[in-house]
Amino acid sequence: MKRNYWFITLGISWTVVFSGISFYWAMGGLGGVRSLGGAIYEKSLNPAPSFVVIVWITGFIKLLGVVLLSMLLVTWKNSIITRILYYVTKIVGALLFLYGLLNFVTITLSALDILDFNLDSYATFWRLTFWEPFWMVGGIFYFFSVKKI
């Protein structure tokens, strides 16, 4: 498998920032949380203990991406592991990108009053200019971390 070390590094950095945001919010930080809008923002204002646990768990789940990308740096003697890492990385990258893209499309449709979402204009702006593109950029980093098997 050919590796793109530049994209692996960018992907690891992106993942650390992404999980760090979750940890910041799990510790009670509110900076940037309004930009998410909707129910997540409402729950973050007076979070139930179960909500805080979920935010912590999402932070740790996101960190699994660092493990995945770091495993690409190992030269595996077993070709099955190499193939699995290749396909898992490609699939994760595609899913991250598609998640951001589909959210971008649906939020845009909501902004055009075609769909009805519970997002104010502030959250809509930040979701379209930061959050959804952020997901897509992460997907690009993961997807292009590996080349041919």
C-alpha positions in Angstrom: 0.0 0.0 0.0 1.3 3.4 -0.9 0.9 6.0 1.8 0.6 9.8 1.5 2.4 10.9 4.6 1.3 14.5 4.1 -2.4 13.5 4.2 -1.8 11.1 7.1 -0.3 14.0 9.1 -3.1 16.4 8.2 -5.7 13.7 9.0 -4.1 13.0 12.4 -4.0 16.8 13.2 -7.6 17.2 12.0 -8.7 14.3 14.2 -7.0 15.7 17.3 -8.6 19.1 16.8 -12.0 17.5 16.1 -11.9 15.3 19.2 -10.4 18.1 21.3 -13.5 20.2 20.5 -15.7 17.4 21.9 -13.5 17.2 25.1 -13.7 21.0 25.5 -17.5 20.8 25.3 -17.6 17.8 27.6 -15.7 19.7 30.2 -18.4 22.4 30.1 -16.9 24.8 27.5 -19.5 26.7 25.5 -17.3 28.4 22.9 -18.6 27.6 19.5 -21.4 25.3 20.6 -24.0 27.9 19.5 -22.8 27.4 15.9 -24.2 23.8 16.0 -27.7 25.1 16.6 -30.8 23.0 17.2 -31.2 20.5 20.0 -27.5 20.0 20.6 -27.1 23.7 21.4 -30.2 23.6 23.7 -29.0 20.5 25.5 -25.5 22.0 26.0 -26.9 25.0 27.9 -28.1 22.9 30.8 -26.7 19.5 30.1 -28.0 16.3 31.7 -25.2 14.0 33.0 -26.0 11.5 30.3 -25.5 14.2 27.6 -22.1 15.0 29.0 -21.2 11.3 29.0 -22.2 11.1 25.3 -20.1 14.1 24.4 -17.1 12.5 26.2 -17.7 9.2 24.4 -17.9 11.0 21.0 -14.5 12.6 21.7 -12.9 9.2 22.4 -14.6 7.6 19.4 -13.2 10.4 17.2 -9.7 9.7 18.6 -9.9 6.2 17.1 -9.2 8.0 13.8 -5.7 8.7 15.2 -5.2 5.0 15.9 -6.4 4.2 12.3 -4.2 6.7 10.6 -1.2 5.8 12.8 -1.6 2.2 11.8 -1.0 3.3 8.3 2.6 4.3 9.3 3.4 0.7 10.2 4.8 -1.6 7.5 2.7 -4.6 7.9 4.0 -8.0 6.8 0.5 -9.4 6.6 -1.1 -8.3 3.4 -4.6 -8.9 4.9 -4.0 -6.2 7.5 -2.7 -3.9 4.8 -5.8 -4.4 2.7 -8.2 -4.0 5.6 -6.4 -0.7 6.6 -6.6 0.5 3.0 -10.3 -0.2 2.7 -11.3 1.0 6.1 -9.4 4.3 5.6 -11.0 4.8 2.2 -14.5 4.0 3.6 -14.1 6.2 6.6 -12.9 9.1 4.4 -15.8 8.7 2.0 -18.3 8.5 4.9 -16.9 11.6 6.6 -17.0 13.5 3.3 -20.5 12.3 2.5 -21.8 13.2 6.0 -20.6 16.8 5.6 -21.8 17.0 2.0 -25.3 15.7 2.8 -25.6 18.0 5.8 -24.4 20.8 3.6 -27.1 20.1 1.0 -29.9 19.6 3.6 -29.0 22.8 5.5 -28.8 24.7 2.3 -32.3 23.5 1.4 -33.5 24.6 4.8 -31.9 28.0 4.3 -33.9 28.2 1.0 -37.1 27.3 2.9 -37.4 24.0 1.0 -36.8 22.0 4.2 -37.8 22.9 7.7 -35.0 22.6 10.3 -34.7 24.0 13.7 -31.6 26.1 12.9 -31.4 29.8 13.4 -29.5 32.0 10.9 -26.4 32.1 13.1 -26.1 28.2 13.2 -27.0 28.0 9.6 -24.2 30.3 8.7 -21.6 28.4 10.7 -22.8 25.0 9.7 -22.5 26.0 6.0 -19.2 27.9 6.3 -17.4 25.8 8.9 -18.8 22.6 10.3 -20.0 20.8 7.1 -16.9 21.8 5.1 -14.8 20.8 8.1 -16.3 17.2 7.9 -15.6 17.1 4.2 -12.0 18.3 4.6 -11.5 15.5 7.2 -12.9 13.0 4.7 -10.5 14.2 2.1 -7.6 13.8 4.5 -8.5 10.2 5.3 -9.4 9.2 1.8 -6.2 10.4 0.3 -4.0 9.1 3.1 -3.7 5.8 1.2 -3.1 5.2 -2.5 -2.9 1.9 -4.3 -2.6 -1.4 -2.4 
